[in-house]
Amino acid sequence: MKYRVLLLNPDAKTNEIEFKELSSRGINMVTASNVEDACRLLREDGLIHVILTEWKLPQVPGDSTRTMSGSELFDKFKRIRFEVTIFLFTDAADLPYSSTGGDLSGYFYKGDHDYDDVVRKIRSEVINSKNRAPFFDKLLEYSRKSKDSWHTPGHSSGYSIKNSVWVRDFYEFFGANIFRADISVSVPMLDSLLHPTGVIKEAHELAARAFSARYSFFSTNGTSTANKILLQTLLQPGDAILLDRNCHKSVHYGTILSGAEPVYLSPSVNNRYGIFGPVPKKRIISTMDKAIAMGKKLKVMILTNSTYDGLIYDIADIVAEAHKRNVKVIVDEAWYGYARFHPHFYPCAMEAGADYATQSTHKTMSAFSQASMIHVNDPEFEDIEDFFMENFNMHTSTSPQYPMIASLDIARKQMVMEGYSLLSRCIELSETLKKNINSLGKFRVLELNDLISDEVKGDNIRLDPTKITIDVSATGFSSKEVEHYLLEKHNIQIEKTTFNTLTVLITIGATHSKLNRLFLALENIEKMSGTRRPKKHLTRNDFFLDLSPMKFMPRFSFYSDGEAIPLRDAEGRVATNMVTPYPPGIPLLVPGQIISRKVIEALNYYRDYHVEIHGLKEGRINVLSAEEEAKLEEYGYRIYDICES
Ligand SMILES: Cc1ncc(COP(=O)(O)O)c(C=O)c1O
């Protein structure tokens, strides 16, 4: 098994003896005798999974007067690589337990002279809690038994199609194993996602440990469903929820389902590039205080971190402010699930103290599409666990796809075993790609200060280097044209465009070859652009992302019949459904929102730009009728925006 153990002892001679003893028992070792070297090794060598350390080490080589010990030392290692297991391997028979900081996984007294015990514990730690995928292993075991199936699914391990003259190509394309692994819930040894007690429960427990949660759950219908499950669990009609208006539409749907009153936070907006950014920290706190002062039963806050464009909040600070006010925090980490596996991205929501996090494991790690996770750290979760499971059952199919569950198990194992190395590579690739693109002249990779607006400049916002946004305006081509050339001429599919930018994601599947192909393609497009005049940047007059005020509770607007009218005539009316340009997938209108002239203009701008718009049908939009508005008013379903922008 390819993993290494880092042995740390200030005394080089003893180190050598211990190194030999452990190596001779088959353990792959590296050693250091001071903190500086140990940290360097941890950063450089992603194969290190276990540290055996003395209680105290010199900080730098050749100076034994300055030392670091106990919790300070262990914390330092954990800040570089949280997933590394630390065992104390020491001459000290008495432990000053109070200062270990809770980061130790075990203790060995050198006076025992029992190297076999050390090796057994190391192997057990790496194999039992890291390098294992209990669900996938069981699925393999079951499919190898080649049992006759007398149960769903109807394709019966592929027998229904493998000899079909009409659809055999489907079988051949996917291969036999996907059909063998697509087994029904009638197989008890594979456990039940809806009531996990066996291998799925074990896989959940390993995920919780990996992602720093108390509990983790697999969601087989994406983070869209994960968000709805949480909102329905934590909110009841009459409660209030604080949510960023630029959140994913699943959060708006979840709010409608829960019956809670939304208190919207207005995001910062970068009109130059048509991008919604984080909500300013001050605005979050003042809106929370205002809602509470108004007597709203504010139970939950949900924020998106990172944003689609890779903007990262100073999340720990915001979570602390919410907790001071007894508000639970959900962080939608659809785009940030890997954050726990590299210090460049720390802290993830769980580490920052959030109560819940939802992650699209499939978006950024090696899971199949739709495979997501819900992580829980809420100290009061046990009180609502049954209700959570009830909501989980409400939203989850009774026939979840087993290969998808296996992919979550594997994605977790991969991140624990090699996430650090893979992410280090992503960061390196990002640097190279950025340098190469900027060397072209007409393409420019946007930096943090280009992406955020002045409103959030003092909020410690960071930029995720794995999400690269490129300004294409100097080429004279629109971003749609560049996207088209990349796809049709160079066979390159990018993540998304705005009017003058395109975004590419550097995932753990990125390679140098792909990176250089993208660079060559952009170079070619730059050459093609010849002497075209650069495109103007957007101004407030061209395009202005202005989210108009709310008028009625989304839930009751959503359940009104409404009437369809042309968008051009809709100014001042109230939407009954969401209207969402895609990408980026952030609704410009939610049910209950007043349709302003600016929103109509923005939607026209998107339409002229051939952006897909969900929620409009042949230029018509569904709005509340005058009678429906009067009824909602009479029933007391009027709401007002309290967030100042
Ligand atoms: C911020 C955010 N949350 C949730 C989702 C939904 O995720 P999924 O596609 O896993 O359902 C998305 C999808 O794009 C998203 O961007």
The ligand as a Gaussian input file, in Angstrom:
#p B3LYP/6-31G(d) Opt

LIG

0 1
 C      -24.833000      27.118000      -5.402000
 C      -25.527000      25.889000      -5.894000
 N      -26.239000      25.154000      -5.028000
 C      -26.879000      24.033000      -5.401000
 C      -26.817000      23.593000      -6.701000
 C      -27.533000      22.353000      -7.091000
 O      -26.634000      21.328000      -7.167000
 P      -26.941000      19.932000      -7.868000
 O      -26.651000      20.156000      -9.320000
 O      -25.988000      19.001000      -7.205000
 O      -28.349000      19.595000      -7.620000
 C      -26.072000      24.319000      -7.651000
 C      -25.990000      23.868000      -9.037000
 O      -25.466000      24.469000      -9.909000
 C      -25.427000      25.508000      -7.237000
 O      -24.726000      26.259000      -8.092000

